[in-house]
Amino acid sequence: MKRIMTMMFLSFVAATAMGCGPQEKPAELVQLEQLRNSDESAAINVAAPEAYKACTDLTEKAIDAWQDGEQAQARTYAALGQRQYATAQAQAKMRDAQSRQQKAEAEIQDLTLKMDTLKAKQTGLEKSIDLMKANIANSDLANVENRIQMAMTEREKAVGVEAPLTQKAAFDAAEAKLKTAGELSARGQRDQAGAAAEEARMLFIQAYDAAKPAYDQKQASAQSAERQKALFSEAQSIVGPDYVVTDMKSVVIILASAFEKGKSDILPVKLDALRRVAELAKKYPDAAIAIEGYTQRSTKNDFEVSQRRCDATRDYLISQGIDYKRMMTTGKGKENLRYDEKQKANRAKNDRVEISITLQ
């Protein structure tokens, strides 16, 4: 009996020395459980149930492995669970952005319909006004003052589109006819004055019609130039004047030193600038976005790395609410080295993406 008791005691000591029972919970598992207990976890589960379920499965595997004393396996499952949680989180944000975009598109469609209705009413009113003018002209041909006033109205419209500058001959001819109408009216020659005033009106209309396309183009170009100027200025405020270039249509934002050599994860220090680029792109919803990725000269698999950098940048912009349909990505590898790598400090700058925003 004494021998049996001794053997049982020795077995207990050996079991204790071998660390039977659960060990301290791995930090990765603790972090994963904190994520799943966060306020946003329930919303992510609703928005991205498939991805969140995968996270749940990995969490359970991590707990089972920890309880079985398999610390390494528990850490692996927990790390995978954290990545799956991040995937579910990204999917939830993307679906939320898509929902908001669909709502906005529906509102735009409704507003467009209302605008079309108003335009139709306006067109009807304009036709009614034109018909009223025609009736007045036909019923009161002797009313010279009315005809002169109508010609003056058309004159002001022609002046408004710069006809005196771009259609000088036609405008001057209309001015001469209008002057003649006034002189004839002063001499009491009403019929001739009315006819001259009508000729002046028609000439002013012709001058207006001929001048308006060029005037509209000039106005559009001026507005485009102002938008380009504003876009360029705002881009400079994000990354600094040395990292923004422009042409007549596009503004190129250079996100230099945005990656570690050979890697495609965006450095945290650049995420705020990229977030601000997304906000800038939202202010110009009709603009196209081209993303080009680059590497420094000594990078291996440079085209593959540069394309991954483009994709990472695009995915981040999508997470910030930018429609993926607006964006195009191109990995350029070590082509077009923007910074001279003879200076060592410039090499990291070539680990970059260039984001072109092109106004329509």
C-alpha positions as CSV (number, residue, x, y, z in Angstrom):
1,M,0.0,0.0,0.0
2,K,2.8,2.4,0.9
3,R,4.5,1.7,-2.4
4,I,1.3,2.4,-4.4
5,M,0.9,5.8,-2.6
6,T,4.5,6.7,-3.4
7,M,4.0,5.9,-7.1
8,M,0.8,8.1,-7.2
9,F,2.7,11.0,-5.6
10,L,5.5,10.7,-8.1
11,S,3.0,10.7,-11.0
12,F,1.4,13.9,-9.6
13,V,4.7,15.6,-9.4
14,A,5.7,14.5,-12.9
15,A,2.4,15.8,-14.3
16,T,2.8,19.1,-12.6
17,A,6.4,19.5,-13.9
18,M,5.2,18.8,-17.5
19,G,2.7,21.8,-17.2
20,C,-0.6,19.9,-17.5
21,G,-3.6,22.1,-18.1
22,P,-4.0,25.2,-20.2
23,Q,-1.0,27.6,-20.5
24,E,-1.2,31.3,-20.6
25,K,-3.5,32.5,-23.5
26,P,-1.4,33.7,-26.5
27,A,-1.4,37.4,-27.2
28,E,-2.7,36.8,-30.7
29,L,-5.8,35.1,-29.4
30,V,-6.4,37.8,-26.8
31,Q,-6.2,40.4,-29.5
32,L,-8.6,38.4,-31.7
33,E,-11.1,38.1,-28.9
34,Q,-10.9,41.9,-28.3
35,L,-11.7,42.5,-31.9
36,R,-14.7,40.2,-31.9
37,N,-15.9,41.9,-28.7
38,S,-15.6,45.4,-30.1
39,D,-18.6,47.7,-30.8
40,E,-18.4,47.3,-34.6
41,S,-18.2,43.5,-34.5
42,A,-21.9,42.9,-34.6
43,A,-22.4,45.3,-37.6
44,I,-19.6,43.6,-39.5
45,N,-21.2,40.2,-38.9
46,V,-24.5,41.5,-40.4
47,A,-22.8,43.2,-43.4
48,A,-20.2,40.4,-44.2
49,P,-21.6,37.2,-42.6
50,E,-19.5,34.8,-44.8
51,A,-16.2,36.4,-44.0
52,Y,-17.1,36.9,-40.3
53,K,-18.1,33.2,-40.0
54,A,-14.6,32.2,-41.3
55,C,-13.2,34.4,-38.5
56,T,-15.4,32.7,-36.0
57,D,-14.3,29.2,-37.1
58,L,-10.6,30.3,-36.8
59,T,-11.3,31.7,-33.3
60,E,-12.8,28.4,-32.2
61,K,-9.8,26.5,-33.6
62,A,-7.4,28.8,-31.8
63,I,-9.2,28.3,-28.5
64,D,-9.3,24.5,-28.9
65,A,-5.6,24.4,-29.8
66,W,-4.8,26.6,-26.7
67,Q,-6.8,24.4,-24.4
68,D,-5.0,21.4,-25.8
69,G,-1.7,23.0,-25.0
70,E,-0.7,23.6,-28.7
71,Q,0.5,27.2,-28.3
72,A,2.1,27.5,-31.7
73,Q,-1.0,26.2,-33.5
74,A,-3.2,28.5,-31.4
75,R,-1.1,31.5,-32.3
76,T,-1.3,30.6,-36.0
77,Y,-5.1,30.2,-36.0
78,A,-5.5,33.4,-34.0
79,A,-3.3,35.4,-36.5
80,L,-5.3,34.0,-39.4
81,G,-8.5,34.9,-37.5
82,Q,-7.3,38.5,-37.2
83,R,-6.6,38.7,-40.9
84,Q,-10.1,37.2,-41.7
85,Y,-11.6,39.8,-39.3
86,A,-9.8,42.5,-41.3
87,T,-11.2,41.0,-44.5
88,A,-14.8,41.0,-43.1
89,Q,-14.3,44.6,-41.9
90,A,-13.2,45.7,-45.3
91,Q,-16.1,43.9,-47.0
92,A,-18.5,45.5,-44.6
93,K,-17.1,49.0,-45.4
94,M,-17.2,48.3,-49.1
95,R,-20.8,47.1,-49.0
96,D,-21.8,50.1,-46.9
97,A,-20.2,52.4,-49.4
98,Q,-22.0,50.6,-52.3
99,S,-25.3,51.0,-50.5
100,R,-24.7,54.7,-50.0
101,Q,-23.6,55.1,-53.6
102,Q,-26.8,53.3,-54.8
103,K,-28.9,55.7,-52.7
104,A,-27.1,58.7,-54.1
105,E,-27.6,57.4,-57.7
106,A,-31.3,57.0,-57.0
107,E,-31.5,60.6,-55.7
108,I,-29.5,61.9,-58.7
109,Q,-31.9,60.0,-61.0
110,D,-34.9,61.6,-59.3
111,L,-33.4,65.0,-59.5
112,T,-32.6,64.5,-63.2
113,L,-36.2,63.5,-63.9
114,K,-37.4,66.7,-62.1
115,M,-34.9,68.8,-64.0
116,D,-36.1,67.3,-67.3
117,T,-39.7,68.1,-66.3
118,L,-38.7,71.7,-65.5
119,K,-36.8,72.0,-68.8
120,A,-39.8,70.7,-70.7
121,K,-42.0,73.3,-69.0
122,Q,-39.4,76.0,-69.8
123,T,-39.3,74.9,-73.4
124,G,-43.1,75.1,-73.5
125,L,-43.1,78.5,-72.0
126,E,-40.4,79.7,-74.4
127,K,-42.5,78.5,-77.3
128,S,-45.5,80.2,-75.9
129,I,-43.5,83.4,-75.6
130,D,-42.3,83.1,-79.1
131,L,-45.8,82.5,-80.3
132,M,-47.0,85.6,-78.4
133,K,-44.3,87.7,-80.0
134,A,-45.2,86.5,-83.4
135,N,-48.9,87.3,-82.8
136,I,-48.0,90.8,-81.6
137,A,-45.8,91.4,-84.6
138,N,-48.5,90.1,-87.0
139,S,-51.4,92.0,-85.4
140,D,-49.7,95.3,-84.8
141,L,-47.2,95.9,-87.7
142,A,-47.6,99.6,-87.2
143,N,-46.3,99.5,-83.7
144,V,-42.8,100.6,-84.5
145,E,-41.7,101.2,-81.0
146,N,-42.5,97.6,-80.1
147,R,-40.5,96.4,-83.0
148,I,-37.6,98.6,-82.1
149,Q,-37.7,97.3,-78.5
150,M,-37.7,93.7,-79.7
151,A,-34.7,94.5,-81.8
152,M,-33.0,96.1,-78.8
153,T,-33.7,92.9,-76.7
154,E,-32.0,90.8,-79.4
155,R,-29.1,93.3,-79.5
156,E,-28.5,92.9,-75.7
157,K,-28.5,89.1,-76.1
158,A,-25.9,89.4,-78.9
159,V,-23.8,91.7,-76.8
160,G,-24.0,89.1,-74.0
161,V,-22.2,86.5,-76.2
162,E,-19.6,89.0,-77.4
163,A,-21.0,89.2,-80.9
164,P,-19.6,92.8,-81.4
165,L,-16.1,91.1,-81.2
166,T,-16.6,87.8,-82.9
167,Q,-19.3,88.7,-85.5
168,K,-18.4,92.3,-86.0
169,A,-19.7,92.6,-89.6
170,A,-23.2,91.1,-88.9
171,F,-23.5,93.1,-85.6
172,D,-22.5,96.4,-87.3
173,A,-25.1,95.7,-90.1
174,A,-27.8,95.2,-87.4
175,E,-26.7,98.4,-85.6
176,A,-27.0,100.3,-88.9
177,K,-30.6,99.0,-89.5
178,L,-31.6,99.8,-86.0
179,K,-30.4,103.4,-86.4
180,T,-32.3,103.7,-89.7
181,A,-35.5,102.4,-88.0
182,G,-35.1,105.2,-85.4
183,E,-34.6,107.9,-88.0
184,L,-37.6,106.7,-90.1
185,S,-39.8,106.6,-87.0
186,A,-38.8,110.2,-86.2
187,R,-39.8,111.3,-89.7
188,G,-43.2,109.5,-89.3
189,Q,-42.4,106.8,-91.8
190,R,-43.9,104.1,-89.7
191,D,-44.2,101.2,-92.2
192,Q,-40.6,101.6,-93.4
193,A,-39.4,102.1,-89.8
194,G,-41.1,98.8,-88.7
195,A,-39.6,96.9,-91.6
196,A,-36.1,98.3,-90.8
197,A,-36.5,97.4,-87.1
198,E,-37.5,93.8,-88.0
199,E,-34.5,93.5,-90.3
200,A,-32.3,94.7,-87.4
201,R,-33.9,92.1,-85.0
202,M,-33.2,89.3,-87.5
203,L,-29.6,90.4,-88.0
204,F,-29.0,90.6,-84.2
205,I,-30.4,87.0,-83.9
206,Q,-28.1,85.8,-86.6
207,A,-25.1,87.5,-84.9
208,Y,-26.1,85.9,-81.6
209,D,-26.5,82.4,-83.1
210,A,-23.1,82.6,-84.8
211,A,-21.3,84.0,-81.8
212,K,-22.8,81.7,-79.1
213,P,-21.0,78.4,-79.8
214,A,-17.6,80.1,-79.5
215,Y,-18.7,82.0,-76.4
216,D,-20.0,78.8,-74.8
217,Q,-16.7,77.1,-75.6
218,K,-14.8,80.0,-74.1
219,Q,-16.8,79.9,-71.0
220,A,-16.4,76.1,-70.7
221,S,-12.7,76.4,-71.2
222,A,-12.5,79.1,-68.5
223,Q,-14.5,77.0,-66.1
224,S,-12.3,74.0,-66.9
225,A,-9.2,76.0,-66.3
226,E,-10.5,77.2,-62.9
227,R,-11.3,73.6,-61.9
228,Q,-7.9,72.5,-63.0
229,K,-6.3,75.3,-61.0
230,A,-8.3,74.5,-57.9
231,L,-7.5,70.8,-58.2
232,F,-3.8,71.5,-58.6
233,S,-3.8,73.8,-55.6
234,E,-5.6,71.3,-53.4
235,A,-3.3,68.5,-54.5
236,Q,-0.3,70.6,-53.6
237,S,-1.7,71.1,-50.1
238,I,-1.9,67.4,-49.6
239,V,1.6,66.2,-50.6
240,G,3.5,69.5,-51.2
241,P,4.3,71.5,-54.3
242,D,7.3,69.3,-55.2
243,Y,5.2,66.2,-55.6
244,V,2.4,67.5,-57.9
245,V,2.7,68.0,-61.7
246,T,0.0,69.0,-64.2
247,D,-0.9,69.4,-67.9
248,M,-4.0,70.8,-69.5
249,K,-6.3,68.0,-68.2
250,S,-4.6,66.0,-65.5
251,V,-3.1,66.6,-62.1
252,V,-0.6,63.9,-61.1
253,I,0.0,63.4,-57.3
254,I,3.3,61.6,-56.6
255,L,3.2,59.5,-53.4
256,A,6.9,59.1,-53.0
257,S,8.6,56.8,-50.4
258,A,5.3,55.1,-49.9
259,F,6.6,51.5,-49.6
260,E,9.5,49.6,-48.2
261,K,11.8,48.2,-50.8
262,G,10.3,45.2,-52.6
263,K,7.0,45.4,-50.6
264,S,3.5,46.5,-51.5
265,D,2.0,47.4,-48.1
266,I,1.4,51.2,-47.9
267,L,3.5,52.7,-45.2
268,P,1.3,54.0,-42.3
269,V,2.9,57.4,-42.6
270,K,1.4,57.8,-46.1
271,L,-2.2,56.7,-45.2
272,D,-3.3,60.2,-44.1
273,A,-2.2,61.7,-47.4
274,L,-3.9,58.9,-49.4
275,R,-7.1,59.5,-47.4
276,R,-7.0,63.2,-48.3
277,V,-6.4,62.2,-52.0
278,A,-9.7,60.2,-51.7
279,E,-11.5,63.2,-50.3
280,L,-10.1,65.3,-53.1
281,A,-11.3,62.7,-55.7
282,K,-14.8,62.9,-54.2
283,K,-14.9,66.6,-54.9
284,Y,-14.5,65.8,-58.6
285,P,-16.8,62.9,-59.2
286,D,-16.6,63.1,-63.0
287,A,-12.8,62.8,-63.0
288,A,-11.1,59.6,-64.0
289,I,-8.3,58.2,-61.8
290,A,-5.2,56.4,-63.1
291,I,-2.8,54.8,-60.6
292,E,0.7,53.9,-61.7
293,G,3.1,51.9,-59.5
294,Y,6.9,52.2,-59.6
295,T,10.0,50.7,-57.9
296,Q,13.6,51.6,-57.4
297,R,16.1,50.3,-59.9
298,S,17.4,47.3,-57.8
299,T,14.0,45.8,-57.0
300,K,13.5,42.2,-58.0
301,N,10.2,41.3,-59.8
302,D,9.7,45.0,-60.2
303,F,6.7,44.8,-62.5
304,E,4.9,42.4,-60.1
305,V,5.7,44.5,-57.1
306,S,4.7,47.8,-58.8
307,Q,1.3,46.2,-59.8
308,R,0.7,45.1,-56.2
309,R,1.4,48.6,-55.1
310,C,-1.2,49.9,-57.6
311,D,-3.7,47.4,-56.3
312,A,-3.1,48.2,-52.7
313,T,-3.6,51.9,-53.4
314,R,-6.8,51.2,-55.4
315,D,-8.2,49.0,-52.6
316,Y,-7.5,51.7,-50.0
317,L,-9.3,54.3,-52.2
318,I,-12.2,52.0,-52.6
319,S,-12.3,51.6,-48.8
320,Q,-12.6,55.4,-48.6
321,G,-15.6,55.5,-50.9
322,I,-14.2,55.9,-54.4
323,D,-16.0,53.9,-57.1
324,Y,-13.6,51.2,-58.5
325,K,-15.1,51.9,-62.0
326,R,-13.4,55.3,-62.0
327,M,-9.9,53.8,-61.5
328,M,-7.3,52.1,-63.7
329,T,-4.1,50.6,-62.5
330,T,-0.8,50.0,-64.3
331,G,2.4,48.6,-62.8
332,K,5.4,50.3,-64.4
333,G,8.2,48.6,-62.5
334,K,11.5,50.5,-62.6
335,E,10.6,52.4,-65.7
336,N,10.6,56.2,-65.6
337,L,12.7,56.6,-62.6
338,R,11.6,60.1,-61.4
339,Y,14.4,60.5,-58.9
340,D,18.1,60.2,-59.7
341,E,19.3,57.1,-57.8
342,K,22.9,58.2,-57.9
343,Q,21.9,60.0,-54.7
344,K,21.2,57.3,-52.2
345,A,18.5,59.4,-50.5
346,N,16.5,59.4,-53.7
347,R,16.2,55.6,-54.1
348,A,13.4,55.2,-51.6
349,K,11.5,58.0,-53.3
350,N,11.2,55.8,-56.4
351,D,9.2,53.3,-54.3
352,R,6.1,55.2,-55.2
353,V,2.7,55.4,-56.8
354,E,1.5,58.3,-59.0
355,I,-2.2,59.1,-59.0
356,S,-3.5,61.0,-62.0
357,I,-6.8,62.8,-61.7
358,T,-8.2,63.7,-65.1
359,L,-11.0,66.2,-65.4
360,Q,-13.6,65.5,-68.0
